[in-house]
Amino acid sequence: MNETFRKAGSVLRRYFAADLIPGLTTAAVVLPKALAYATIAQLPVQAGLFSALVPMAIYAVLGTSRLLSVSTTTPIAILCASAIGEALAADPALDPLLASATLSVLVGAMLLAARALRFGFVANFISEPVLTGFKAGVGLVIIVDQLPKLLGIHFQKAGFFRDVASIFTHLSAISWPTLVVALATLGIIALSKRFLPKAPAPLLAVAVGIAASALVGLEATGVSVVGAIQGGFPALKLPQPSLFEAMWPAAGGIALISFTESIAAARAFVRPSDPPLDANRELLALGAANAAGAFIGAMPAGGGTSQTSVALNAGSSTQATSMVVAAAALATLLFLAPVLGLMPHATLAAVVIAYSVGLVDFAGMAAIRKVRSIEFHWAVVACLGVMTLGTLKGVVAAIILSMGSLIRLTNDPRVDEILRIPGSHRFRARESDHPDDERIPGLLIVRPVGRIYFGNAENAGGKIKLLVNASSPRVVLLDCSAIPGFEYTALKMLIEAEEKWRDAGLELWLASLNPEALELVQRSELAEHLGRARMFRTVEEAVAAFEARGATADTKSFEA
């Protein structure tokens, strides 16, 4: 027995030893940013450390990614600010950590419910252009939100564009010592990234800010500081059911963003040797992480791209890295709380701005515009939605826009006329680059692309009708190789079209049916109407049968 424990201990030591340095390096980036994110969410700064403690450890045990670093992120923080701000406005006496606990437990419950319903596939329902625009909007909102702290000015927040105007009207009230501290922080971060790329830039900036506050007495010069921080072990926080009704819409948006961001980050940094990601297991891990974190007042959590990148570049190999980060968060709470109280708010604001600028991805927007202008417009609309409607409504707008774009794409299926390559038995879609491709007299070959269902069957049928009327064939050969399957409404429309065409002396043939489509056709009356003689394994077989029958080009016009 003792030998078994000894071997187990040896394995654990090796397991953690390999990820100790990567974990400490990641903690040096995660913890200062977590403190800054707490200020965005209008929470005591220790709430940021709470989110790097319990959620980080829970995900490390349950998640399927070996690298994903889970605490809180910029978009989540700004969504929290909206929800918690409304709760505090309705009840100024409310403990902000209780509001955070309630929000986190709702987020966790929604993610766990999504796991029970196996909703992992929803990660694919926010398109990349819309997500790019949403993040850009969030980045701009955060920058504008933090600028007053960076400048040392104060005014009532009233929305993105009015806040921009207020900043300009209050420029005469700038606190120059505060601005100097902020610019020094930004300078340290920029210089660190330029000359010390492996150094933890946020930690260096925060350390310098705290040192300056202690040595120079910045608070006496008008620079506001964080103030007293409640250190020690986190106290138990019980979510408030009375807040559920008001907070559930925000929780839904945060849950979606948490899951979407986490999956995107995990996929971005997966290595060939890593096990495959399981989207539904990720829902379980993130749900449990948020639900457990709620009971110490942690902010809602999700996987972050930047901190995961830090872990990877630092040499992380397993989730032991996250356990080291969690341990560092606890050590900070136990031993460094008095020191953190000296931190200038301008330092935290500068850290937030430095790491929010990257959300505004102009290069990504330009790349989207170069490939497809309509999707660039979706990105712009998503960005403006966040800035004009607010972050939470911007999330809803982004989801609706993504779903609308999906419906638009699937509602207008491509239908190609298929021609024969001269001197061969091969076929391809009609293109202007190949004007010599041959039509077969009396035969029209059409190939719809994509699943045909009730939402696009009418459009697909209309395009086929135009081709039929333009060529007046005796046989319409439907190449089904690019159709995964038919929905009932689409199959019924095809049956009705076949009956009309048959009455008008026009035959419908099918070729290259996929297994699912073939099974559906065989279970319908269409198979009885066509018989085996008008259903072919390939387009080549169908063309050969048509030519062997001696069809002619003497056809008549058909009006469906």
C-alpha positions as CSV (number, residue, x, y, z in Angstrom):
1,M,0.0,0.0,0.0
2,N,2.8,2.4,0.9
3,E,4.5,1.6,-2.4
4,T,1.3,2.5,-4.2
5,F,1.0,5.8,-2.5
6,R,4.7,6.5,-3.1
7,K,4.3,5.9,-6.8
8,A,1.2,8.0,-7.0
9,G,3.0,10.8,-5.2
10,S,5.9,10.5,-7.6
11,V,3.5,10.8,-10.6
12,L,1.8,13.8,-9.1
13,R,5.1,15.6,-8.4
14,R,6.2,15.0,-12.0
15,Y,2.8,16.1,-13.3
16,F,2.9,19.4,-11.4
17,A,6.6,20.0,-11.8
18,A,6.4,20.1,-15.6
19,D,3.6,22.8,-15.4
20,L,4.8,24.8,-12.3
21,I,6.7,27.5,-14.3
22,P,4.1,27.7,-17.0
23,G,1.4,28.0,-14.3
24,L,3.2,30.8,-12.5
25,T,3.8,32.6,-15.8
26,T,0.1,32.3,-16.7
27,A,-0.9,33.5,-13.2
28,A,1.3,36.6,-13.6
29,V,-0.9,37.5,-16.6
30,V,-4.3,36.2,-15.4
31,L,-4.4,37.6,-11.9
32,P,-3.8,41.3,-12.7
33,K,-6.3,41.1,-15.6
34,A,-8.8,39.4,-13.3
35,L,-8.5,42.3,-10.9
36,A,-9.1,44.8,-13.8
37,Y,-12.1,42.8,-15.1
38,A,-13.7,43.0,-11.6
39,T,-13.6,46.8,-11.8
40,I,-15.3,46.7,-15.2
41,A,-18.1,44.6,-13.7
42,Q,-18.5,47.1,-10.8
43,L,-17.3,44.5,-8.3
44,P,-14.7,44.5,-5.5
45,V,-11.4,43.5,-7.1
46,Q,-11.2,40.3,-5.1
47,A,-14.1,39.0,-7.2
48,G,-11.7,38.8,-10.1
49,L,-9.4,36.6,-8.0
50,F,-12.4,34.4,-7.0
51,S,-13.0,33.8,-10.7
52,A,-9.4,32.6,-11.1
53,L,-9.7,30.3,-8.1
54,V,-12.7,28.0,-8.1
55,P,-13.8,28.1,-11.8
56,M,-10.2,27.6,-12.9
57,A,-9.8,24.5,-10.7
58,I,-13.2,23.0,-11.5
59,Y,-12.6,23.3,-15.3
60,A,-9.1,21.8,-14.9
61,V,-10.7,18.7,-13.5
62,L,-13.7,18.4,-15.8
63,G,-12.8,20.1,-19.1
64,T,-11.6,18.3,-22.3
65,S,-9.0,20.8,-23.3
66,R,-5.5,20.4,-21.9
67,L,-4.7,24.1,-22.4
68,L,-7.8,26.2,-22.0
69,S,-7.4,28.7,-19.2
70,V,-10.8,29.5,-17.6
71,S,-11.4,32.6,-15.4
72,T,-13.2,35.6,-16.8
73,T,-12.8,37.6,-20.0
74,T,-13.4,41.1,-21.3
75,P,-16.8,40.4,-23.0
76,I,-18.1,38.6,-20.0
77,A,-16.9,41.4,-17.7
78,I,-18.8,44.0,-19.7
79,L,-21.9,41.9,-19.7
80,C,-21.6,41.5,-16.0
81,A,-21.3,45.2,-15.6
82,S,-24.7,45.7,-17.3
83,A,-26.5,43.1,-15.2
84,I,-24.9,43.9,-11.9
85,G,-25.2,47.7,-12.5
86,E,-29.0,47.3,-13.0
87,A,-29.3,45.2,-9.9
88,L,-27.4,47.8,-7.8
89,A,-29.4,50.6,-9.3
90,A,-32.6,48.8,-8.2
91,D,-31.2,48.1,-4.7
92,P,-28.2,50.3,-3.7
93,A,-27.9,48.3,-0.5
94,L,-27.3,45.0,-2.3
95,D,-23.9,43.4,-1.7
96,P,-22.3,43.3,-5.2
97,L,-20.8,39.9,-4.5
98,L,-24.3,38.5,-3.9
99,A,-25.3,39.9,-7.3
100,S,-22.3,38.3,-8.8
101,A,-23.1,35.0,-7.1
102,T,-26.6,35.1,-8.4
103,L,-25.5,35.8,-11.9
104,S,-22.8,33.1,-11.9
105,V,-25.2,30.4,-10.6
106,L,-27.7,31.3,-13.3
107,V,-25.0,31.1,-15.9
108,G,-23.9,27.7,-14.5
109,A,-27.4,26.4,-14.4
110,M,-28.0,27.4,-18.0
111,L,-24.8,25.8,-19.2
112,L,-25.6,22.6,-17.3
113,A,-29.2,22.6,-18.8
114,A,-27.7,23.0,-22.2
115,R,-25.4,20.0,-21.5
116,A,-28.4,17.9,-20.4
117,L,-30.1,18.8,-23.7
118,R,-26.9,18.1,-25.7
119,F,-26.9,21.7,-27.1
120,G,-23.1,21.7,-27.7
121,F,-23.8,22.3,-31.4
122,V,-25.0,25.8,-30.7
123,A,-21.4,26.9,-30.6
124,N,-21.5,26.9,-34.4
125,F,-24.5,29.2,-34.6
126,I,-22.7,32.5,-34.2
127,S,-20.8,33.2,-37.4
128,E,-17.2,34.3,-37.4
129,P,-17.9,37.7,-39.0
130,V,-20.7,38.4,-36.5
131,L,-18.5,37.4,-33.6
132,T,-15.7,39.6,-35.0
133,G,-18.0,42.6,-35.1
134,F,-19.4,41.8,-31.7
135,K,-15.9,41.7,-30.1
136,A,-15.0,44.9,-31.8
137,G,-18.0,46.6,-30.4
138,V,-17.3,45.2,-26.9
139,G,-13.7,46.4,-27.2
140,L,-14.8,50.0,-28.1
141,V,-17.4,50.0,-25.3
142,I,-14.8,49.0,-22.8
143,I,-12.2,51.5,-23.9
144,V,-14.8,54.3,-23.7
145,D,-15.9,53.0,-20.3
146,Q,-12.4,53.0,-18.9
147,L,-11.2,56.3,-20.3
148,P,-12.7,58.4,-17.5
149,K,-10.6,56.3,-14.9
150,L,-7.6,56.8,-17.1
151,L,-8.1,60.5,-17.3
152,G,-9.3,61.0,-13.7
153,I,-12.6,62.6,-14.7
154,H,-16.1,61.8,-13.5
155,F,-19.6,62.0,-15.1
156,Q,-22.8,60.0,-15.3
157,K,-22.6,57.2,-17.8
158,A,-25.4,57.4,-20.4
159,G,-24.4,55.1,-23.3
160,F,-21.5,54.8,-25.7
161,F,-21.9,57.8,-28.0
162,R,-23.1,60.2,-25.2
163,D,-20.2,59.0,-23.1
164,V,-17.8,59.8,-25.9
165,A,-19.2,63.3,-26.0
166,S,-19.0,63.7,-22.2
167,I,-15.3,62.7,-22.3
168,F,-14.6,65.6,-24.7
169,T,-16.7,68.1,-22.6
170,H,-14.8,67.1,-19.4
171,L,-11.3,67.3,-20.8
172,S,-10.6,70.5,-18.9
173,A,-11.1,68.5,-15.6
174,I,-8.3,66.0,-16.4
175,S,-6.3,64.8,-13.4
176,W,-2.8,65.1,-14.7
177,P,-1.2,62.9,-12.1
178,T,-3.8,60.2,-12.9
179,L,-3.1,60.5,-16.6
180,V,0.7,60.2,-16.0
181,V,0.2,57.0,-14.0
182,A,-2.0,55.6,-16.8
183,L,0.4,56.5,-19.6
184,A,3.3,55.0,-17.6
185,T,1.3,51.8,-17.2
186,L,0.6,51.7,-21.0
187,G,4.3,52.4,-21.6
188,I,5.4,49.6,-19.4
189,I,3.1,47.1,-21.1
190,A,4.1,48.3,-24.6
191,L,7.9,48.2,-23.8
192,S,7.5,44.8,-22.2
193,K,5.8,43.3,-25.2
194,R,8.4,44.9,-27.5
195,F,11.7,44.1,-25.6
196,L,10.6,41.4,-23.1
197,P,8.0,39.3,-24.9
198,K,8.1,36.5,-22.4
199,A,7.8,38.7,-19.4
200,P,4.3,39.0,-17.7
201,A,3.6,42.6,-18.8
202,P,0.4,43.1,-16.7
203,L,2.2,41.9,-13.6
204,L,5.1,44.3,-14.2
205,A,2.7,47.2,-14.8
206,V,0.7,46.5,-11.7
207,A,3.8,46.0,-9.6
208,V,5.2,49.4,-10.7
209,G,1.9,51.1,-10.0
210,I,1.7,49.6,-6.5
211,A,5.3,50.6,-5.8
212,A,4.8,54.1,-7.0
213,S,1.6,54.4,-4.9
214,A,3.5,53.2,-1.8
215,L,6.7,55.3,-2.3
216,V,5.3,58.5,-3.7
217,G,1.9,58.6,-2.0
218,L,-0.1,58.9,-5.2
219,E,-3.4,59.0,-3.3
220,A,-2.3,62.4,-1.8
221,T,-1.8,63.8,-5.3
222,G,-5.4,63.0,-6.3
223,V,-4.8,59.6,-7.9
224,S,-7.6,57.2,-6.7
225,V,-6.5,53.8,-5.5
226,V,-8.4,50.5,-5.0
227,G,-8.4,50.8,-1.2
228,A,-9.0,48.1,1.4
229,I,-9.5,44.6,0.0
230,Q,-11.0,41.9,2.0
231,G,-8.4,39.1,2.0
232,G,-8.4,35.7,3.5
233,F,-10.4,32.7,2.5
234,P,-13.5,33.6,0.5
235,A,-16.7,33.8,2.5
236,L,-19.8,31.7,1.5
237,K,-22.2,33.7,-0.7
238,L,-25.7,32.4,-1.3
239,P,-27.3,33.4,-4.6
240,Q,-30.5,35.5,-4.2
241,P,-33.5,33.9,-5.8
242,S,-35.3,37.3,-5.8
243,L,-32.8,38.4,-8.5
244,F,-33.3,35.5,-10.8
245,E,-36.2,37.1,-12.8
246,A,-34.2,40.3,-13.5
247,M,-30.9,38.6,-14.2
248,W,-31.8,35.6,-16.4
249,P,-31.6,37.4,-19.7
250,A,-28.1,38.7,-19.0
251,A,-27.2,35.2,-17.7
252,G,-28.3,33.7,-21.0
253,G,-26.1,36.1,-23.0
254,I,-23.1,35.4,-20.7
255,A,-23.6,31.7,-20.9
256,L,-23.7,31.8,-24.7
257,I,-20.6,34.1,-24.9
258,S,-18.8,31.9,-22.2
259,F,-19.4,28.8,-24.2
260,T,-18.7,30.3,-27.6
261,E,-15.5,32.0,-26.5
262,S,-14.3,28.9,-24.7
263,I,-14.8,26.6,-27.6
264,A,-13.2,29.0,-30.0
265,A,-10.1,29.4,-27.7
266,A,-9.9,25.6,-27.1
267,R,-10.1,24.9,-30.8
268,A,-7.6,27.6,-31.7
269,F,-4.9,26.1,-29.4
270,V,-5.5,22.3,-29.7
271,R,-2.4,20.4,-30.5
272,P,-2.2,17.3,-32.7
273,S,-1.4,15.1,-29.7
274,D,-4.3,16.4,-27.6
275,P,-7.5,14.4,-27.2
276,P,-10.5,15.6,-29.2
277,L,-12.7,18.3,-27.8
278,D,-16.2,17.3,-26.7
279,A,-18.5,20.3,-26.9
280,N,-21.1,18.8,-24.6
281,R,-18.5,17.9,-22.0
282,E,-17.3,21.5,-22.3
283,L,-20.8,22.6,-21.4
284,L,-20.7,20.4,-18.3
285,A,-17.2,21.7,-17.3
286,L,-18.1,25.4,-17.8
287,G,-21.5,25.0,-16.1
288,A,-20.0,23.3,-13.0
289,A,-17.2,25.9,-12.9
290,N,-19.6,28.8,-12.9
291,A,-22.1,27.2,-10.5
292,A,-19.3,26.3,-8.0
293,G,-17.7,29.7,-8.3
294,A,-21.0,31.4,-7.5
295,F,-20.9,30.3,-3.8
296,I,-17.8,32.5,-3.1
297,G,-19.1,35.4,-5.2
298,A,-16.9,34.7,-8.3
299,M,-17.7,36.5,-11.5
300,P,-19.1,34.3,-14.4
301,A,-16.2,32.6,-16.1
302,G,-15.1,31.4,-19.5
303,G,-12.1,30.4,-21.5
304,G,-9.9,33.3,-22.6
305,T,-7.8,33.3,-25.8
306,S,-5.0,35.5,-24.6
307,Q,-4.4,33.7,-21.3
308,T,-4.6,30.3,-23.1
309,S,-2.0,31.6,-25.5
310,V,0.2,32.6,-22.6
311,A,-0.1,29.1,-21.1
312,L,0.8,27.5,-24.4
313,N,3.8,29.7,-25.1
314,A,5.0,29.2,-21.5
315,G,5.2,25.5,-22.1
316,S,2.0,24.2,-20.5
317,S,1.3,20.6,-21.2
318,T,-1.7,19.8,-19.0
319,Q,-4.4,21.4,-16.8
320,A,-1.9,21.3,-13.9
321,T,-1.1,24.8,-15.2
322,S,-4.6,25.9,-14.3
323,M,-4.3,24.3,-10.8
324,V,-1.1,26.4,-10.3
325,V,-2.9,29.6,-11.3
326,A,-5.7,28.7,-8.9
327,A,-3.2,28.2,-6.1
328,A,-1.6,31.5,-6.9
329,A,-5.0,33.3,-6.7
330,L,-5.6,31.8,-3.3
331,A,-2.1,32.8,-2.1
332,T,-2.8,36.3,-3.3
333,L,-6.0,36.5,-1.3
334,L,-4.3,35.2,1.8
335,F,-1.1,37.2,1.8
336,L,-1.2,40.1,-0.7
337,A,-4.6,41.8,-0.2
338,P,-3.2,44.7,1.7
339,V,-0.6,45.3,-1.0
340,L,-3.2,45.2,-3.8
341,G,-5.2,47.9,-2.0
342,L,-2.5,50.4,-3.0
343,M,-3.1,49.8,-6.7
344,P,-4.2,53.0,-8.6
345,H,-7.5,52.7,-10.5
346,A,-5.7,54.3,-13.4
347,T,-3.3,51.3,-13.5
348,L,-6.1,48.9,-13.7
349,A,-7.9,51.0,-16.4
350,A,-4.7,51.1,-18.5
351,V,-4.4,47.3,-18.2
352,V,-8.0,46.8,-19.3
353,I,-7.6,49.2,-22.3
354,A,-4.3,47.6,-23.3
355,Y,-5.9,44.2,-23.5
356,S,-9.2,45.4,-25.0
357,V,-7.7,47.2,-28.0
358,G,-6.9,43.7,-29.5
359,L,-10.7,43.0,-29.6
360,V,-11.0,45.6,-32.3
361,D,-9.6,43.5,-35.1
362,F,-9.4,45.8,-38.1
363,A,-7.3,43.3,-40.1
364,G,-9.9,40.6,-39.5
365,M,-12.7,43.0,-40.6
366,A,-10.7,43.9,-43.8
367,A,-10.2,40.2,-44.5
368,I,-13.9,39.5,-44.2
369,R,-14.7,42.5,-46.5
370,K,-12.1,41.2,-49.1
371,V,-13.7,37.8,-49.2
372,R,-17.4,38.6,-48.9
373,S,-18.8,42.2,-48.5
374,I,-22.2,41.1,-47.2
375,E,-20.6,39.3,-44.3
376,F,-18.5,42.4,-43.6
377,H,-21.8,44.3,-43.4
378,W,-23.0,41.8,-40.8
379,A,-19.8,42.4,-38.8
380,V,-20.4,46.1,-38.9
381,V,-24.0,45.8,-37.8
382,A,-23.0,43.5,-34.9
383,C,-20.4,46.1,-33.8
384,L,-22.9,49.0,-34.0
385,G,-25.5,46.9,-32.2
386,V,-23.2,46.6,-29.2
387,M,-22.4,50.3,-29.2
388,T,-26.0,51.6,-29.7
389,L,-28.1,49.0,-28.0
390,G,-25.8,48.0,-25.1
391,T,-23.8,44.9,-24.7
392,L,-26.6,42.5,-23.6
393,K,-29.0,43.6,-26.4
394,G,-26.0,43.6,-28.7
395,V,-25.5,39.9,-27.9
396,V,-29.1,39.2,-28.8
397,A,-28.7,41.2,-32.0
398,A,-25.6,39.3,-32.8
399,I,-27.4,36.0,-32.4
400,I,-30.4,37.1,-34.4
401,L,-28.1,38.4,-37.1
402,S,-26.2,35.1,-37.2
403,M,-29.4,33.1,-37.5
404,G,-30.7,35.5,-40.1
405,S,-27.6,35.1,-42.1
406,L,-27.8,31.3,-41.9
407,I,-31.4,31.4,-43.0
408,R,-30.5,33.7,-45.9
409,L,-27.7,31.4,-47.1
410,T,-29.8,28.2,-46.8
411,N,-32.9,29.8,-48.2
412,D,-31.3,30.5,-51.6
413,P,-29.8,27.2,-52.8
414,R,-27.6,27.1,-55.8
415,V,-28.9,25.2,-58.8
416,D,-26.4,24.4,-61.6
417,E,-27.1,23.3,-65.1
418,I,-24.7,20.4,-65.9
419,L,-23.0,20.1,-69.3
420,R,-20.8,17.5,-70.9
421,I,-17.1,18.2,-71.4
422,P,-16.5,17.9,-75.2
423,G,-15.0,14.6,-76.3
424,S,-15.5,12.9,-72.9
425,H,-18.0,11.3,-70.7
426,R,-17.4,13.8,-67.9
427,F,-19.7,16.5,-66.8
428,R,-19.4,19.8,-64.9
429,A,-21.5,22.9,-64.0
430,R,-22.0,25.5,-66.7
431,E,-19.4,28.2,-66.5
432,S,-18.5,31.2,-68.7
433,D,-14.9,29.9,-68.7
434,H,-16.0,26.8,-70.6
435,P,-18.2,28.0,-73.5
436,D,-17.7,24.8,-75.5
437,D,-19.3,22.5,-73.0
438,E,-22.1,20.5,-74.6
439,R,-25.8,20.3,-73.9
440,I,-27.4,17.0,-74.8
441,P,-30.4,17.7,-77.1
442,G,-33.6,16.9,-75.3
443,L,-32.0,16.4,-71.9
444,L,-31.6,19.0,-69.2
445,I,-29.3,18.1,-66.3
446,V,-29.7,20.2,-63.2
447,R,-27.8,19.8,-59.9
448,P,-29.2,21.6,-56.7
449,V,-26.6,22.1,-54.1
450,G,-27.4,21.5,-50.4
451,R,-30.2,20.1,-48.4
452,I,-33.7,20.9,-49.8
453,Y,-36.2,21.7,-47.1
454,F,-39.4,23.6,-46.6
455,G,-37.5,27.0,-46.4
456,N,-35.8,26.7,-49.7
457,A,-37.8,24.2,-51.8
458,E,-39.8,27.0,-53.5
459,N,-36.6,28.9,-54.5
460,A,-34.9,25.7,-55.8
461,G,-38.0,24.7,-57.7
462,G,-38.3,28.2,-59.2
463,K,-34.7,28.0,-60.5
464,I,-35.3,24.6,-62.0
465,K,-38.5,25.8,-63.7
466,L,-36.5,28.7,-65.3
467,L,-34.0,26.2,-66.7
468,V,-36.7,24.0,-68.0
469,N,-38.5,26.8,-69.8
470,A,-35.3,28.0,-71.3
471,S,-34.2,24.7,-72.8
472,S,-37.6,22.9,-73.4
473,P,-36.3,19.3,-72.8
474,R,-38.1,16.0,-72.9
475,V,-36.3,14.7,-69.9
476,V,-35.1,16.6,-66.8
477,L,-32.3,14.7,-65.0
478,L,-31.9,15.7,-61.4
479,D,-28.4,15.2,-60.3
480,C,-28.8,14.6,-56.6
481,S,-25.1,14.1,-55.7
482,A,-24.9,17.4,-53.9
483,I,-28.2,16.9,-52.0
484,P,-27.7,15.2,-48.6
485,G,-31.4,14.7,-48.1
486,F,-35.0,15.9,-48.7
487,E,-37.3,17.3,-46.1
488,Y,-41.0,16.2,-46.4
489,T,-42.3,19.5,-47.8
490,A,-39.5,19.5,-50.5
491,L,-40.2,15.9,-51.4
492,K,-44.0,16.6,-51.7
493,M,-43.2,19.5,-54.1
494,L,-41.0,17.2,-56.2
495,I,-43.8,14.6,-56.4
496,E,-46.3,17.3,-57.5
497,A,-43.8,18.7,-60.1
498,E,-43.3,15.2,-61.5
499,E,-47.0,14.7,-61.9
500,K,-47.4,18.1,-63.7
501,W,-44.4,17.4,-65.9
502,R,-45.7,13.9,-66.8
503,D,-49.1,15.3,-67.8
504,A,-47.2,17.8,-70.1
505,G,-45.1,15.0,-71.7
506,L,-41.9,15.8,-69.7
507,E,-40.1,13.0,-67.8
508,L,-38.3,13.4,-64.5
509,W,-35.2,11.2,-63.9
510,L,-33.1,11.0,-60.8
511,A,-29.4,10.2,-60.5
512,S,-26.7,9.9,-57.8
513,L,-29.0,9.8,-54.8
514,N,-27.2,9.8,-51.5
515,P,-28.2,7.1,-49.1
516,E,-30.4,9.3,-47.0
517,A,-32.1,10.9,-50.0
518,L,-32.6,7.5,-51.7
519,E,-34.2,6.1,-48.5
520,L,-36.7,9.0,-48.4
521,V,-37.5,8.7,-52.1
522,Q,-38.1,5.0,-51.8
523,R,-40.5,5.5,-48.9
524,S,-42.6,8.0,-50.9
525,E,-44.9,7.6,-53.9
526,L,-42.3,9.3,-56.1
527,A,-40.4,6.0,-56.3
528,E,-43.6,4.3,-57.6
529,H,-44.0,7.0,-60.3
530,L,-40.4,6.8,-61.5
531,G,-39.8,3.1,-61.1
532,R,-36.3,1.6,-61.4
533,A,-36.1,2.7,-65.1
534,R,-35.9,6.4,-64.2
535,M,-33.5,6.2,-61.2
536,F,-29.8,5.8,-61.8
537,R,-26.7,5.4,-59.8
538,T,-24.7,8.0,-61.7
539,V,-25.3,10.9,-64.2
540,E,-23.2,9.0,-66.7
541,E,-25.5,6.0,-66.5
542,A,-28.5,8.2,-67.0
543,V,-27.1,10.0,-70.0
544,A,-26.1,6.7,-71.6
545,A,-29.7,5.4,-71.1
546,F,-31.1,8.6,-72.6
547,E,-28.9,8.4,-75.6
548,A,-29.5,4.7,-76.1
549,R,-33.3,5.4,-76.2
550,G,-32.7,7.6,-79.2
551,A,-34.1,10.8,-77.7
552,T,-34.3,13.7,-80.2
553,A,-34.0,17.4,-79.8
554,D,-37.6,17.8,-81.2
555,T,-39.2,19.1,-78.1
556,K,-42.0,21.4,-77.1
557,S,-42.1,24.3,-74.7
558,F,-43.2,23.5,-71.2
559,E,-44.9,25.8,-68.8
560,A,-45.1,24.4,-65.2
